Amino acid sequence: MADTSGPDSLPAPVFGPDSEEMLRCTRCELRYVPSKSTSSLRLTYCSFLCELGDLGFSIAGLEHMEPQPKAIEPPAVELEPQPTEPATVD
């Protein structure tokens, strides 16, 4: 039988209570079971909060986002300079 405990061998995978392999969250580095993740990206983040914190938005929020119409700004009207009275020195 071959010895698999050498320095070149891969570590044994960690399994959760349902015999499902546990992954490591990209943001917080904690181990989690993908089927229990609340994130839309279950194979990357352990929870919705890690997804939101790492990306700045959630995939579910991005799917429901509606584009906002741009407000049309009227062109700026330039006023003619008002003639100023010369300063008088008393």
PyMOL Python script that loads the backbone (N, CA, C, O; Angstrom):
from pymol import cmd

cmd.read_pdbstr("""\
ATOM      1  N   MET A   1       0.832  -1.170   0.000  1.00  0.00           N
ATOM      2  CA  MET A   1       0.000   0.000   0.000  1.00  0.00           C
ATOM      3  C   MET A   1       0.885   1.244   0.000  1.00  0.00           C
ATOM      4  O   MET A   1       1.913   1.263   0.677  1.00  0.00           O
ATOM      5  N   ALA A   2       0.507   2.280  -0.745  1.00  0.00           N
ATOM      6  CA  ALA A   2       1.319   3.481  -0.867  1.00  0.00           C
ATOM      7  C   ALA A   2       1.091   4.403   0.321  1.00  0.00           C
ATOM      8  O   ALA A   2      -0.024   4.525   0.830  1.00  0.00           O
ATOM      9  N   ASP A   3       2.178   5.055   0.757  1.00  0.00           N
ATOM     10  CA  ASP A   3       2.089   5.992   1.870  1.00  0.00           C
ATOM     11  C   ASP A   3       1.637   7.348   1.325  1.00  0.00           C
ATOM     12  O   ASP A   3       2.326   7.930   0.488  1.00  0.00           O
ATOM     13  N   THR A   4       0.502   7.857   1.780  1.00  0.00           N
ATOM     14  CA  THR A   4      -0.029   9.136   1.293  1.00  0.00           C
ATOM     15  C   THR A   4       0.131  10.255   2.298  1.00  0.00           C
ATOM     16  O   THR A   4      -0.514  11.294   2.157  1.00  0.00           O
ATOM     17  N   SER A   5       0.964  10.084   3.303  1.00  0.00           N
ATOM     18  CA  SER A   5       1.137  11.121   4.310  1.00  0.00           C
ATOM     19  C   SER A   5       2.406  11.936   4.094  1.00  0.00           C
ATOM     20  O   SER A   5       2.851  12.625   5.011  1.00  0.00           O
ATOM     21  N   GLY A   6       2.995  11.873   2.911  1.00  0.00           N
ATOM     22  CA  GLY A   6       4.223  12.612   2.613  1.00  0.00           C
ATOM     23  C   GLY A   6       3.943  14.082   2.390  1.00  0.00           C
ATOM     24  O   GLY A   6       2.783  14.492   2.352  1.00  0.00           O
ATOM     25  N   PRO A   7       4.995  14.891   2.240  1.00  0.00           N
ATOM     26  CA  PRO A   7       4.822  16.332   2.068  1.00  0.00           C
ATOM     27  C   PRO A   7       4.192  16.701   0.728  1.00  0.00           C
ATOM     28  O   PRO A   7       3.635  17.790   0.596  1.00  0.00           O
ATOM     29  N   ASP A   8       4.268  15.816  -0.271  1.00  0.00           N
ATOM     30  CA  ASP A   8       3.704  16.129  -1.585  1.00  0.00           C
ATOM     31  C   ASP A   8       2.244  15.709  -1.730  1.00  0.00           C
ATOM     32  O   ASP A   8       1.622  16.003  -2.751  1.00  0.00           O
ATOM     33  N   SER A   9       1.695  15.037  -0.743  1.00  0.00           N
ATOM     34  CA  SER A   9       0.316  14.566  -0.861  1.00  0.00           C
ATOM     35  C   SER A   9      -0.659  15.700  -0.529  1.00  0.00           C
ATOM     36  O   SER A   9      -0.345  16.594   0.257  1.00  0.00           O
ATOM     37  N   LEU A  10      -1.834  15.648  -1.134  1.00  0.00           N
ATOM     38  CA  LEU A  10      -2.869  16.646  -0.880  1.00  0.00           C
ATOM     39  C   LEU A  10      -3.567  16.330   0.437  1.00  0.00           C
ATOM     40  O   LEU A  10      -3.703  15.163   0.804  1.00  0.00           O
ATOM     41  N   PRO A  11      -4.012  17.369   1.153  1.00  0.00           N
ATOM     42  CA  PRO A  11      -4.725  17.103   2.400  1.00  0.00           C
ATOM     43  C   PRO A  11      -6.080  16.462   2.101  1.00  0.00           C
ATOM     44  O   PRO A  11      -6.681  16.705   1.055  1.00  0.00           O
ATOM     45  N   ALA A  12      -6.534  15.660   3.018  1.00  0.00           N
ATOM     46  CA  ALA A  12      -7.828  15.008   2.849  1.00  0.00           C
ATOM     47  C   ALA A  12      -8.926  16.064   2.895  1.00  0.00           C
ATOM     48  O   ALA A  12      -8.861  16.977   3.718  1.00  0.00           O
ATOM     49  N   PRO A  13      -9.937  15.959   2.027  1.00  0.00           N
ATOM     50  CA  PRO A  13     -11.008  16.959   2.040  1.00  0.00           C
ATOM     51  C   PRO A  13     -11.808  16.888   3.333  1.00  0.00           C
ATOM     52  O   PRO A  13     -11.975  15.821   3.925  1.00  0.00           O
ATOM     53  N   VAL A  14     -12.292  18.034   3.752  1.00  0.00           N
ATOM     54  CA  VAL A  14     -13.095  18.119   4.965  1.00  0.00           C
ATOM     55  C   VAL A  14     -14.552  17.977   4.558  1.00  0.00           C
ATOM     56  O   VAL A  14     -15.004  18.634   3.620  1.00  0.00           O
ATOM     57  N   PHE A  15     -15.283  17.129   5.252  1.00  0.00           N
ATOM     58  CA  PHE A  15     -16.674  16.906   4.926  1.00  0.00           C
ATOM     59  C   PHE A  15     -17.557  17.412   6.040  1.00  0.00           C
ATOM     60  O   PHE A  15     -17.201  17.338   7.216  1.00  0.00           O
ATOM     61  N   GLY A  16     -18.730  17.934   5.657  1.00  0.00           N
ATOM     62  CA  GLY A  16     -19.702  18.441   6.614  1.00  0.00           C
ATOM     63  C   GLY A  16     -20.567  17.323   7.151  1.00  0.00           C
ATOM     64  O   GLY A  16     -20.315  16.149   6.878  1.00  0.00           O
ATOM     65  N   PRO A  17     -21.591  17.680   7.917  1.00  0.00           N
ATOM     66  CA  PRO A  17     -22.447  16.665   8.540  1.00  0.00           C
ATOM     67  C   PRO A  17     -23.230  15.823   7.533  1.00  0.00           C
ATOM     68  O   PRO A  17     -23.623  14.698   7.843  1.00  0.00           O
ATOM     69  N   ASP A  18     -23.456  16.351   6.345  1.00  0.00           N
ATOM     70  CA  ASP A  18     -24.204  15.604   5.330  1.00  0.00           C
ATOM     71  C   ASP A  18     -23.277  14.908   4.345  1.00  0.00           C
ATOM     72  O   ASP A  18     -23.694  14.560   3.240  1.00  0.00           O
ATOM     73  N   SER A  19     -22.030  14.702   4.734  1.00  0.00           N
ATOM     74  CA  SER A  19     -21.004  14.103   3.877  1.00  0.00           C
ATOM     75  C   SER A  19     -20.798  14.900   2.592  1.00  0.00           C
ATOM     76  O   SER A  19     -20.458  14.343   1.548  1.00  0.00           O
ATOM     77  N   GLU A  20     -21.008  16.196   2.685  1.00  0.00           N
ATOM     78  CA  GLU A  20     -20.774  17.097   1.565  1.00  0.00           C
ATOM     79  C   GLU A  20     -19.452  17.819   1.813  1.00  0.00           C
ATOM     80  O   GLU A  20     -19.178  18.251   2.933  1.00  0.00           O
ATOM     81  N   GLU A  21     -18.644  17.947   0.782  1.00  0.00           N
ATOM     82  CA  GLU A  21     -17.339  18.580   0.958  1.00  0.00           C
ATOM     83  C   GLU A  21     -17.512  20.045   1.355  1.00  0.00           C
ATOM     84  O   GLU A  21     -18.332  20.762   0.781  1.00  0.00           O
ATOM     85  N   MET A  22     -16.734  20.476   2.337  1.00  0.00           N
ATOM     86  CA  MET A  22     -16.795  21.857   2.804  1.00  0.00           C
ATOM     87  C   MET A  22     -15.803  22.689   2.004  1.00  0.00           C
ATOM     88  O   MET A  22     -14.674  22.267   1.753  1.00  0.00           O
ATOM     89  N   LEU A  23     -16.242  23.866   1.613  1.00  0.00           N
ATOM     90  CA  LEU A  23     -15.400  24.791   0.869  1.00  0.00           C
ATOM     91  C   LEU A  23     -14.938  25.904   1.794  1.00  0.00           C
ATOM     92  O   LEU A  23     -15.438  26.040   2.911  1.00  0.00           O
ATOM     93  N   ARG A  24     -13.991  26.694   1.332  1.00  0.00           N
ATOM     94  CA  ARG A  24     -13.492  27.819   2.121  1.00  0.00           C
ATOM     95  C   ARG A  24     -13.978  29.103   1.455  1.00  0.00           C
ATOM     96  O   ARG A  24     -13.793  29.289   0.252  1.00  0.00           O
ATOM     97  N   CYS A  25     -14.601  29.993   2.237  1.00  0.00           N
ATOM     98  CA  CYS A  25     -15.148  31.256   1.729  1.00  0.00           C
ATOM     99  C   CYS A  25     -14.004  32.140   1.219  1.00  0.00           C
ATOM    100  O   CYS A  25     -12.957  32.251   1.856  1.00  0.00           O
ATOM    101  N   THR A  26     -14.224  32.756   0.071  1.00  0.00           N
ATOM    102  CA  THR A  26     -13.213  33.624  -0.521  1.00  0.00           C
ATOM    103  C   THR A  26     -12.953  34.859   0.329  1.00  0.00           C
ATOM    104  O   THR A  26     -11.822  35.341   0.387  1.00  0.00           O
ATOM    105  N   ARG A  27     -13.982  35.375   0.987  1.00  0.00           N
ATOM    106  CA  ARG A  27     -13.823  36.614   1.750  1.00  0.00           C
ATOM    107  C   ARG A  27     -13.341  36.383   3.176  1.00  0.00           C
ATOM    108  O   ARG A  27     -12.355  36.981   3.605  1.00  0.00           O
ATOM    109  N   CYS A  28     -14.035  35.513   3.914  1.00  0.00           N
ATOM    110  CA  CYS A  28     -13.717  35.370   5.349  1.00  0.00           C
ATOM    111  C   CYS A  28     -12.866  34.139   5.665  1.00  0.00           C
ATOM    112  O   CYS A  28     -12.466  33.947   6.813  1.00  0.00           O
ATOM    113  N   GLU A  29     -12.587  33.313   4.671  1.00  0.00           N
ATOM    114  CA  GLU A  29     -11.726  32.134   4.830  1.00  0.00           C
ATOM    115  C   GLU A  29     -12.295  31.059   5.748  1.00  0.00           C
ATOM    116  O   GLU A  29     -11.563  30.145   6.127  1.00  0.00           O
ATOM    117  N   LEU A  30     -13.578  31.131   6.121  1.00  0.00           N
ATOM    118  CA  LEU A  30     -14.183  30.096   6.945  1.00  0.00           C
ATOM    119  C   LEU A  30     -14.657  28.944   6.067  1.00  0.00           C
ATOM    120  O   LEU A  30     -14.985  29.136   4.896  1.00  0.00           O
ATOM    121  N   ARG A  31     -14.689  27.754   6.642  1.00  0.00           N
ATOM    122  CA  ARG A  31     -15.202  26.596   5.906  1.00  0.00           C
ATOM    123  C   ARG A  31     -16.722  26.575   6.005  1.00  0.00           C
ATOM    124  O   ARG A  31     -17.292  26.900   7.046  1.00  0.00           O
ATOM    125  N   TYR A  32     -17.369  26.190   4.910  1.00  0.00           N
ATOM    126  CA  TYR A  32     -18.825  26.136   4.883  1.00  0.00           C
ATOM    127  C   TYR A  32     -19.286  25.048   3.931  1.00  0.00           C
ATOM    128  O   TYR A  32     -18.539  24.596   3.064  1.00  0.00           O
ATOM    129  N   VAL A  33     -20.536  24.638   4.111  1.00  0.00           N
ATOM    130  CA  VAL A  33     -21.159  23.650   3.238  1.00  0.00           C
ATOM    131  C   VAL A  33     -21.936  24.428   2.175  1.00  0.00           C
ATOM    132  O   VAL A  33     -22.818  25.212   2.526  1.00  0.00           O
ATOM    133  N   PRO A  34     -21.640  24.239   0.900  1.00  0.00           N
ATOM    134  CA  PRO A  34     -22.289  25.038  -0.152  1.00  0.00           C
ATOM    135  C   PRO A  34     -23.815  24.983  -0.149  1.00  0.00           C
ATOM    136  O   PRO A  34     -24.463  25.976  -0.479  1.00  0.00           O
ATOM    137  N   SER A  35     -24.395  23.851   0.214  1.00  0.00           N
ATOM    138  CA  SER A  35     -25.862  23.756   0.202  1.00  0.00           C
ATOM    139  C   SER A  35     -26.504  24.607   1.288  1.00  0.00           C
ATOM    140  O   SER A  35     -27.695  24.906   1.199  1.00  0.00           O
ATOM    141  N   LYS A  36     -25.757  25.006   2.305  1.00  0.00           N
ATOM    142  CA  LYS A  36     -26.283  25.828   3.392  1.00  0.00           C
ATOM    143  C   LYS A  36     -26.001  27.321   3.184  1.00  0.00           C
ATOM    144  O   LYS A  36     -26.447  28.148   3.980  1.00  0.00           O
ATOM    145  N   SER A  37     -25.273  27.672   2.130  1.00  0.00           N
ATOM    146  CA  SER A  37     -24.912  29.059   1.877  1.00  0.00           C
ATOM    147  C   SER A  37     -26.125  29.875   1.454  1.00  0.00           C
ATOM    148  O   SER A  37     -26.970  29.385   0.705  1.00  0.00           O
ATOM    149  N   THR A  38     -26.218  31.118   1.926  1.00  0.00           N
ATOM    150  CA  THR A  38     -27.301  32.008   1.530  1.00  0.00           C
ATOM    151  C   THR A  38     -26.899  32.879   0.346  1.00  0.00           C
ATOM    152  O   THR A  38     -27.698  33.695  -0.114  1.00  0.00           O
ATOM    153  N   SER A  39     -25.701  32.725  -0.146  1.00  0.00           N
ATOM    154  CA  SER A  39     -25.199  33.503  -1.269  1.00  0.00           C
ATOM    155  C   SER A  39     -25.705  32.944  -2.589  1.00  0.00           C
ATOM    156  O   SER A  39     -25.979  31.749  -2.702  1.00  0.00           O
ATOM    157  N   SER A  40     -25.829  33.812  -3.588  1.00  0.00           N
ATOM    158  CA  SER A  40     -26.164  33.349  -4.939  1.00  0.00           C
ATOM    159  C   SER A  40     -24.969  32.625  -5.552  1.00  0.00           C
ATOM    160  O   SER A  40     -25.139  31.738  -6.388  1.00  0.00           O
ATOM    161  N   LEU A  41     -23.780  32.998  -5.143  1.00  0.00           N
ATOM    162  CA  LEU A  41     -22.551  32.363  -5.618  1.00  0.00           C
ATOM    163  C   LEU A  41     -22.092  31.366  -4.552  1.00  0.00           C
ATOM    164  O   LEU A  41     -21.092  31.592  -3.872  1.00  0.00           O
ATOM    165  N   ARG A  42     -22.820  30.276  -4.415  1.00  0.00           N
ATOM    166  CA  ARG A  42     -22.617  29.310  -3.323  1.00  0.00           C
ATOM    167  C   ARG A  42     -21.231  28.674  -3.306  1.00  0.00           C
ATOM    168  O   ARG A  42     -20.740  28.304  -2.239  1.00  0.00           O
ATOM    169  N   LEU A  43     -20.603  28.544  -4.443  1.00  0.00           N
ATOM    170  CA  LEU A  43     -19.289  27.907  -4.480  1.00  0.00           C
ATOM    171  C   LEU A  43     -18.157  28.888  -4.192  1.00  0.00           C
ATOM    172  O   LEU A  43     -16.987  28.509  -4.219  1.00  0.00           O
ATOM    173  N   THR A  44     -18.498  30.149  -3.916  1.00  0.00           N
ATOM    174  CA  THR A  44     -17.483  31.167  -3.649  1.00  0.00           C
ATOM    175  C   THR A  44     -17.613  31.774  -2.255  1.00  0.00           C
ATOM    176  O   THR A  44     -16.610  31.987  -1.574  1.00  0.00           O
ATOM    177  N   TYR A  45     -18.859  32.057  -1.826  1.00  0.00           N
ATOM    178  CA  TYR A  45     -19.082  32.761  -0.556  1.00  0.00           C
ATOM    179  C   TYR A  45     -19.949  31.927   0.385  1.00  0.00           C
ATOM    180  O   TYR A  45     -20.822  31.176  -0.050  1.00  0.00           O
ATOM    181  N   CYS A  46     -19.689  32.076   1.684  1.00  0.00           N
ATOM    182  CA  CYS A  46     -20.436  31.315   2.683  1.00  0.00           C
ATOM    183  C   CYS A  46     -21.799  31.925   2.973  1.00  0.00           C
ATOM    184  O   CYS A  46     -22.703  31.221   3.422  1.00  0.00           O
ATOM    185  N   SER A  47     -21.964  33.220   2.725  1.00  0.00           N
ATOM    186  CA  SER A  47     -23.229  33.870   3.034  1.00  0.00           C
ATOM    187  C   SER A  47     -23.457  35.060   2.114  1.00  0.00           C
ATOM    188  O   SER A  47     -22.569  35.503   1.387  1.00  0.00           O
ATOM    189  N   PHE A  48     -24.683  35.555   2.179  1.00  0.00           N
ATOM    190  CA  PHE A  48     -25.081  36.734   1.434  1.00  0.00           C
ATOM    191  C   PHE A  48     -24.223  37.935   1.833  1.00  0.00           C
ATOM    192  O   PHE A  48     -23.856  38.750   0.987  1.00  0.00           O
ATOM    193  N   LEU A  49     -23.908  38.039   3.118  1.00  0.00           N
ATOM    194  CA  LEU A  49     -23.138  39.184   3.607  1.00  0.00           C
ATOM    195  C   LEU A  49     -21.710  39.188   3.079  1.00  0.00           C
ATOM    196  O   LEU A  49     -21.170  40.253   2.780  1.00  0.00           O
ATOM    197  N   CYS A  50     -21.087  38.015   2.958  1.00  0.00           N
ATOM    198  CA  CYS A  50     -19.733  37.954   2.390  1.00  0.00           C
ATOM    199  C   CYS A  50     -19.762  38.324   0.910  1.00  0.00           C
ATOM    200  O   CYS A  50     -18.867  39.012   0.420  1.00  0.00           O
ATOM    201  N   GLU A  51     -20.784  37.869   0.207  1.00  0.00           N
ATOM    202  CA  GLU A  51     -20.931  38.223  -1.213  1.00  0.00           C
ATOM    203  C   GLU A  51     -21.102  39.724  -1.363  1.00  0.00           C
ATOM    204  O   GLU A  51     -20.452  40.346  -2.203  1.00  0.00           O
ATOM    205  N   LEU A  52     -21.968  40.304  -0.558  1.00  0.00           N
ATOM    206  CA  LEU A  52     -22.230  41.737  -0.616  1.00  0.00           C
ATOM    207  C   LEU A  52     -20.990  42.538  -0.221  1.00  0.00           C
ATOM    208  O   LEU A  52     -20.670  43.545  -0.853  1.00  0.00           O
ATOM    209  N   GLY A  53     -20.298  42.091   0.818  1.00  0.00           N
ATOM    210  CA  GLY A  53     -19.106  42.798   1.277  1.00  0.00           C
ATOM    211  C   GLY A  53     -17.951  42.725   0.299  1.00  0.00           C
ATOM    212  O   GLY A  53     -17.193  43.687   0.172  1.00  0.00           O
ATOM    213  N   ASP A  54     -17.799  41.613  -0.392  1.00  0.00           N
ATOM    214  CA  ASP A  54     -16.679  41.443  -1.317  1.00  0.00           C
ATOM    215  C   ASP A  54     -16.941  42.124  -2.653  1.00  0.00           C
ATOM    216  O   ASP A  54     -16.058  42.791  -3.192  1.00  0.00           O
ATOM    217  N   LEU A  55     -18.141  41.963  -3.191  1.00  0.00           N
ATOM    218  CA  LEU A  55     -18.458  42.518  -4.506  1.00  0.00           C
ATOM    219  C   LEU A  55     -18.980  43.947  -4.438  1.00  0.00           C
ATOM    220  O   LEU A  55     -18.812  44.718  -5.384  1.00  0.00           O
ATOM    221  N   GLY A  56     -19.611  44.301  -3.326  1.00  0.00           N
ATOM    222  CA  GLY A  56     -20.241  45.609  -3.222  1.00  0.00           C
ATOM    223  C   GLY A  56     -21.698  45.563  -3.651  1.00  0.00           C
ATOM    224  O   GLY A  56     -22.416  46.552  -3.498  1.00  0.00           O
ATOM    225  N   PHE A  57     -22.141  44.450  -4.177  1.00  0.00           N
ATOM    226  CA  PHE A  57     -23.529  44.236  -4.567  1.00  0.00           C
ATOM    227  C   PHE A  57     -23.776  42.743  -4.535  1.00  0.00           C
ATOM    228  O   PHE A  57     -22.837  41.948  -4.484  1.00  0.00           O
ATOM    229  N   SER A  58     -25.043  42.366  -4.564  1.00  0.00           N
ATOM    230  CA  SER A  58     -25.359  40.942  -4.607  1.00  0.00           C
ATOM    231  C   SER A  58     -25.844  40.578  -6.000  1.00  0.00           C
ATOM    232  O   SER A  58     -26.400  41.420  -6.705  1.00  0.00           O
ATOM    233  N   ILE A  59     -25.642  39.354  -6.393  1.00  0.00           N
ATOM    234  CA  ILE A  59     -26.081  38.899  -7.708  1.00  0.00           C
ATOM    235  C   ILE A  59     -27.604  38.958  -7.795  1.00  0.00           C
ATOM    236  O   ILE A  59     -28.150  39.332  -8.833  1.00  0.00           O
ATOM    237  N   ALA A  60     -28.296  38.592  -6.709  1.00  0.00           N
ATOM    238  CA  ALA A  60     -29.761  38.655  -6.711  1.00  0.00           C
ATOM    239  C   ALA A  60     -30.233  40.098  -6.891  1.00  0.00           C
ATOM    240  O   ALA A  60     -31.194  40.348  -7.618  1.00  0.00           O
ATOM    241  N   GLY A  61     -29.572  41.038  -6.241  1.00  0.00           N
ATOM    242  CA  GLY A  61     -29.918  42.454  -6.399  1.00  0.00           C
ATOM    243  C   GLY A  61     -29.639  42.943  -7.809  1.00  0.00           C
ATOM    244  O   GLY A  61     -30.388  43.759  -8.347  1.00  0.00           O
ATOM    245  N   LEU A  62     -28.580  42.454  -8.400  1.00  0.00           N
ATOM    246  CA  LEU A  62     -28.225  42.831  -9.769  1.00  0.00           C
ATOM    247  C   LEU A  62     -29.266  42.323 -10.759  1.00  0.00           C
ATOM    248  O   LEU A  62     -29.568  43.001 -11.741  1.00  0.00           O
ATOM    249  N   GLU A  63     -29.819  41.130 -10.509  1.00  0.00           N
ATOM    250  CA  GLU A  63     -30.832  40.573 -11.398  1.00  0.00           C
ATOM    251  C   GLU A  63     -32.124  41.379 -11.374  1.00  0.00           C
ATOM    252  O   GLU A  63     -32.818  41.460 -12.388  1.00  0.00           O
ATOM    253  N   HIS A  64     -32.454  41.972 -10.237  1.00  0.00           N
ATOM    254  CA  HIS A  64     -33.701  42.721 -10.104  1.00  0.00           C
ATOM    255  C   HIS A  64     -33.528  44.219 -10.316  1.00  0.00           C
ATOM    256  O   HIS A  64     -34.489  44.979 -10.192  1.00  0.00           O
ATOM    257  N   MET A  65     -32.330  44.641 -10.628  1.00  0.00           N
ATOM    258  CA  MET A  65     -32.062  46.061 -10.794  1.00  0.00           C
ATOM    259  C   MET A  65     -32.724  46.574 -12.079  1.00  0.00           C
ATOM    260  O   MET A  65     -32.698  45.910 -13.116  1.00  0.00           O
ATOM    261  N   GLU A  66     -33.313  47.761 -11.988  1.00  0.00           N
ATOM    262  CA  GLU A  66     -33.928  48.384 -13.154  1.00  0.00           C
ATOM    263  C   GLU A  66     -33.133  49.643 -13.487  1.00  0.00           C
ATOM    264  O   GLU A  66     -32.769  50.403 -12.590  1.00  0.00           O
ATOM    265  N   PRO A  67     -32.865  49.864 -14.772  1.00  0.00           N
ATOM    266  CA  PRO A  67     -32.117  51.067 -15.138  1.00  0.00           C
ATOM    267  C   PRO A  67     -32.950  52.321 -14.871  1.00  0.00           C
ATOM    268  O   PRO A  67     -34.152  52.349 -15.133  1.00  0.00           O
ATOM    269  N   GLN A  68     -32.309  53.327 -14.361  1.00  0.00           N
ATOM    270  CA  GLN A  68     -32.970  54.598 -14.098  1.00  0.00           C
ATOM    271  C   GLN A  68     -32.786  55.499 -15.308  1.00  0.00           C
ATOM    272  O   GLN A  68     -31.670  55.632 -15.809  1.00  0.00           O
ATOM    273  N   PRO A  69     -33.861  56.123 -15.792  1.00  0.00           N
ATOM    274  CA  PRO A  69     -33.706  57.031 -16.930  1.00  0.00           C
ATOM    275  C   PRO A  69     -32.887  58.252 -16.511  1.00  0.00           C
ATOM    276  O   PRO A  69     -33.018  58.760 -15.398  1.00  0.00           O
ATOM    277  N   LYS A  70     -32.058  58.696 -17.418  1.00  0.00           N
ATOM    278  CA  LYS A  70     -31.232  59.867 -17.125  1.00  0.00           C
ATOM    279  C   LYS A  70     -32.093  61.124 -17.225  1.00  0.00           C
ATOM    280  O   LYS A  70     -32.923  61.251 -18.125  1.00  0.00           O
ATOM    281  N   ALA A  71     -31.887  62.037 -16.301  1.00  0.00           N
ATOM    282  CA  ALA A  71     -32.616  63.304 -16.325  1.00  0.00           C
ATOM    283  C   ALA A  71     -32.008  64.188 -17.405  1.00  0.00           C
ATOM    284  O   ALA A  71     -30.788  64.322 -17.503  1.00  0.00           O
ATOM    285  N   ILE A  72     -32.868  64.785 -18.206  1.00  0.00           N
ATOM    286  CA  ILE A  72     -32.394  65.681 -19.259  1.00  0.00           C
ATOM    287  C   ILE A  72     -32.237  67.065 -18.648  1.00  0.00           C
ATOM    288  O   ILE A  72     -33.195  67.650 -18.141  1.00  0.00           O
ATOM    289  N   GLU A  73     -31.030  67.571 -18.704  1.00  0.00           N
ATOM    290  CA  GLU A  73     -30.746  68.879 -18.128  1.00  0.00           C
ATOM    291  C   GLU A  73     -30.886  69.940 -19.214  1.00  0.00           C
ATOM    292  O   GLU A  73     -30.394  69.757 -20.327  1.00  0.00           O
ATOM    293  N   PRO A  74     -31.553  71.051 -18.897  1.00  0.00           N
ATOM    294  CA  PRO A  74     -31.649  72.119 -19.890  1.00  0.00           C
ATOM    295  C   PRO A  74     -30.267  72.738 -20.092  1.00  0.00           C
ATOM    296  O   PRO A  74     -29.448  72.775 -19.174  1.00  0.00           O
ATOM    297  N   PRO A  75     -30.025  73.223 -21.307  1.00  0.00           N
ATOM    298  CA  PRO A  75     -28.705  73.827 -21.532  1.00  0.00           C
ATOM    299  C   PRO A  75     -28.515  75.059 -20.650  1.00  0.00           C
ATOM    300  O   PRO A  75     -29.459  75.800 -20.375  1.00  0.00           O
ATOM    301  N   ALA A  76     -27.298  75.256 -20.223  1.00  0.00           N
ATOM    302  CA  ALA A  76     -26.990  76.396 -19.356  1.00  0.00           C
ATOM    303  C   ALA A  76     -27.085  77.685 -20.165  1.00  0.00           C
ATOM    304  O   ALA A  76     -26.526  77.784 -21.257  1.00  0.00           O
ATOM    305  N   VAL A  77     -27.784  78.656 -19.631  1.00  0.00           N
ATOM    306  CA  VAL A  77     -27.942  79.952 -20.299  1.00  0.00           C
ATOM    307  C   VAL A  77     -26.902  80.899 -19.724  1.00  0.00           C
ATOM    308  O   VAL A  77     -26.828  81.127 -18.517  1.00  0.00           O
ATOM    309  N   GLU A  78     -26.098  81.443 -20.638  1.00  0.00           N
ATOM    310  CA  GLU A  78     -25.082  82.387 -20.185  1.00  0.00           C
ATOM    311  C   GLU A  78     -25.666  83.790 -20.210  1.00  0.00           C
ATOM    312  O   GLU A  78     -26.216  84.224 -21.223  1.00  0.00           O
ATOM    313  N   LEU A  79     -25.546  84.487 -19.110  1.00  0.00           N
ATOM    314  CA  LEU A  79     -26.025  85.851 -19.021  1.00  0.00           C
ATOM    315  C   LEU A  79     -24.934  86.794 -19.488  1.00  0.00           C
ATOM    316  O   LEU A  79     -23.741  86.557 -19.300  1.00  0.00           O
ATOM    317  N   GLU A  80     -25.396  87.887 -20.113  1.00  0.00           N
ATOM    318  CA  GLU A  80     -24.412  88.884 -20.561  1.00  0.00           C
ATOM    319  C   GLU A  80     -23.840  89.582 -19.328  1.00  0.00           C
ATOM    320  O   GLU A  80     -24.564  89.857 -18.371  1.00  0.00           O
ATOM    321  N   PRO A  81     -22.563  89.862 -19.357  1.00  0.00           N
ATOM    322  CA  PRO A  81     -21.982  90.543 -18.194  1.00  0.00           C
ATOM    323  C   PRO A  81     -22.602  91.932 -18.010  1.00  0.00           C
ATOM    324  O   PRO A  81     -22.777  92.683 -18.970  1.00  0.00           O
ATOM    325  N   GLN A  82     -22.920  92.248 -16.783  1.00  0.00           N
ATOM    326  CA  GLN A  82     -23.496  93.559 -16.454  1.00  0.00           C
ATOM    327  C   GLN A  82     -22.369  94.586 -16.402  1.00  0.00           C
ATOM    328  O   GLN A  82     -21.311  94.348 -15.819  1.00  0.00           O
ATOM    329  N   PRO A  83     -22.627  95.739 -17.032  1.00  0.00           N
ATOM    330  CA  PRO A  83     -21.592  96.780 -16.948  1.00  0.00           C
ATOM    331  C   PRO A  83     -21.441  97.236 -15.491  1.00  0.00           C
ATOM    332  O   PRO A  83     -22.426  97.482 -14.795  1.00  0.00           O
ATOM    333  N   THR A  84     -20.240  97.336 -15.071  1.00  0.00           N
ATOM    334  CA  THR A  84     -20.000  97.760 -13.688  1.00  0.00           C
ATOM    335  C   THR A  84     -19.505  99.192 -13.687  1.00  0.00           C
ATOM    336  O   THR A  84     -18.823  99.625 -14.616  1.00  0.00           O
ATOM    337  N   GLU A  85     -19.845  99.911 -12.657  1.00  0.00           N
ATOM    338  CA  GLU A  85     -19.373 101.287 -12.543  1.00  0.00           C
ATOM    339  C   GLU A  85     -17.926 101.279 -12.057  1.00  0.00           C
ATOM    340  O   GLU A  85     -17.544 100.478 -11.203  1.00  0.00           O
ATOM    341  N   PRO A  86     -17.153 102.161 -12.604  1.00  0.00           N
ATOM    342  CA  PRO A  86     -15.762 102.223 -12.125  1.00  0.00           C
ATOM    343  C   PRO A  86     -15.720 102.655 -10.661  1.00  0.00           C
ATOM    344  O   PRO A  86     -16.518 103.470 -10.199  1.00  0.00           O
ATOM    345  N   ALA A  87     -14.782 102.089  -9.977  1.00  0.00           N
ATOM    346  CA  ALA A  87     -14.637 102.412  -8.563  1.00  0.00           C
ATOM    347  C   ALA A  87     -14.146 103.845  -8.417  1.00  0.00           C
ATOM    348  O   ALA A  87     -13.226 104.271  -9.115  1.00  0.00           O
ATOM    349  N   THR A  88     -14.751 104.563  -7.531  1.00  0.00           N
ATOM    350  CA  THR A  88     -14.321 105.948  -7.272  1.00  0.00           C
ATOM    351  C   THR A  88     -13.574 106.004  -5.963  1.00  0.00           C
ATOM    352  O   THR A  88     -13.950 105.373  -4.975  1.00  0.00           O
ATOM    353  N   VAL A  89     -12.521 106.764  -5.980  1.00  0.00           N
ATOM    354  CA  VAL A  89     -11.721 106.912  -4.778  1.00  0.00           C
ATOM    355  C   VAL A  89     -11.988 108.305  -4.217  1.00  0.00           C
ATOM    356  O   VAL A  89     -11.860 109.295  -4.937  1.00  0.00           O
ATOM    357  N   ASP A  90     -12.349 108.391  -2.971  1.00  0.00           N
ATOM    358  CA  ASP A  90     -12.618 109.695  -2.355  1.00  0.00           C
ATOM    359  C   ASP A  90     -11.410 110.197  -1.630  1.00  0.00           C
ATOM    360  O   ASP A  90     -11.446 111.281  -1.047  1.00  0.00           O
TER     361      ASP A  90
END
""", "prot")
cmd.dss("prot")
cmd.show_as("cartoon", "prot")
cmd.util.cbc("prot")
cmd.orient("prot")
